């Protein structure tokens, strides 16, 4: 069981993990050991509540495919187990971020003092530019 919140958790069977060879430089070790983790999580076929599924599918994230599958590749560490834990932690963070409700922004007007300061700076800048012109004798 992977815990998302107090009331929501994922089954280990919902996650498909495959081990692949990591990219990049690393010498002999990287060429013979599959330490990178490829995690696939099907949102629609998972045991998540319906509201979580809808919010995840609505996210504009490049890790979510058109079929509703989250694909995470973890290769930060040299150890396979650490990469596995990292991939699961990133999945949990993605699910948590989908459920956070953003505060509604209330637009405010600029204060009278800030408006006056802005206009004064514009007037001053205009005066500087007007002094750059030709001098008339």
C-alpha positions in Angstrom: 0.0 0.0 0.0 1.3 3.4 -1.0 -0.2 6.1 1.2 -1.3 9.3 -0.6 -3.3 10.9 2.3 -5.0 9.7 5.5 -8.0 8.4 3.6 -6.5 7.5 0.2 -3.9 4.9 -0.7 -2.7 3.1 -3.8 -2.4 -0.6 -4.3 1.1 -1.8 -5.4 -0.5 -3.7 -8.2 -1.7 -0.4 -9.8 1.9 0.5 -10.6 4.0 -1.2 -13.3 7.7 -0.9 -12.7 10.3 -1.9 -15.2 14.1 -1.6 -14.8 16.1 -0.2 -17.7 19.7 0.9 -18.3 20.4 4.5 -17.3 21.5 7.0 -19.9 24.7 9.1 -19.8 28.2 8.6 -18.7 29.0 6.1 -16.0 31.6 3.7 -17.2 31.4 0.0 -17.0 28.8 0.0 -14.2 26.1 1.8 -16.3 26.6 -0.5 -19.3 25.8 -3.7 -17.4 23.4 -2.9 -14.7 19.7 -1.8 -15.1 19.4 0.8 -12.4 17.0 3.3 -14.0 13.2 2.8 -13.3 10.4 3.2 -15.7 7.1 3.6 -13.8 3.7 3.4 -15.5 0.5 4.2 -13.7 -2.9 3.8 -15.5 -5.2 6.4 -14.0 -8.5 5.0 -15.2 -7.7 1.4 -14.1 -6.4 2.4 -10.7 -8.0 2.1 -7.3 -8.0 5.9 -6.8 -11.3 7.6 -6.1 -13.2 9.1 -9.1 -12.6 12.7 -8.1 -8.8 12.1 -7.9 -8.9 10.4 -11.3 -10.8 13.4 -12.9 -8.4 15.9 -11.5 -5.3 13.9 -12.6 -6.7 13.6 -16.2 -7.3 17.3 -16.3 -3.7 18.2 -15.4 -1.7 19.7 -18.3 1.4 17.6 -17.5 3.6 16.1 -20.2 4.1 12.9 -18.1 0.4 12.0 -18.6 -0.3 10.4 -22.0 -3.4 10.8 -24.1 -4.5 7.3 -22.9 -4.4 8.5 -19.2 -1.2 6.7 -18.2 1.4 8.5 -16.1 4.9 7.6 -17.2 7.8 8.5 -14.8 11.5 7.7 -15.5 13.8 7.9 -12.5 17.6 7.6 -13.0 18.9 10.1 -10.5 20.7 7.6 -8.3 23.1 4.7 -8.9 21.1 2.3 -6.8 18.0 0.6 -8.3 16.1 0.7 -5.0 16.7 4.4 -4.6 15.5 5.1 -8.1 12.3 3.0 -7.4 11.6 5.0 -4.2 12.2 8.3 -6.1 9.8 7.3 -8.9 7.1 6.4 -6.4 7.7 9.6 -4.4 7.3 11.6 -7.6 4.1 9.8 -8.5 2.7 10.5 -5.0 3.7 14.2 -5.3 2.0 14.4 -8.7 -1.2 12.9 -7.3 -1.1 15.3 -4.3 -0.5 18.3 -6.5 -3.7 17.5 -8.5 -5.9 17.5 -5.5 -4.7 20.9 -4.1 -7.4 23.5 -4.5 -6.1 26.9 -5.6 -7.3 30.0 -3.8 -9.4 32.3 -6.0 -7.6 35.4 -6.8 -9.4 38.7 -6.0 -8.2 41.4 -8.3 -7.1 44.6 -6.5 -6.7 48.2 -7.7 -3.4 50.0 -7.4 -3.2 52.5 -4.5 -3.4 56.2 -5.2 0.2 56.7 -4.0 1.5 54.0 -6.4 -0.4 55.6 -9.3 1.0 59.0 -8.4 4.5 57.6 -8.1 4.2 55.9 -11.5 2.9 59.1 -13.2 5.7 61.2 -11.6 8.3 58.8 -12.9 6.8 58.9 -16.4 6.7 62.7 -16.4 10.3 62.8 -15.2 11.4 60.4 -17.9 9.6 62.4 -20.6 11.3 65.6 -19.4 14.7 63.9 -19.7 13.9 62.8 -23.2 12.7 66.2 -24.3 16.0 67.7 -23.2 17.8 65.5 -25.7 16.4 67.4 -28.6 17.9 70.2 -30.7 18.9 73.4 -28.9 17.2 76.5 -30.4 19.2 79.8 -30.0 
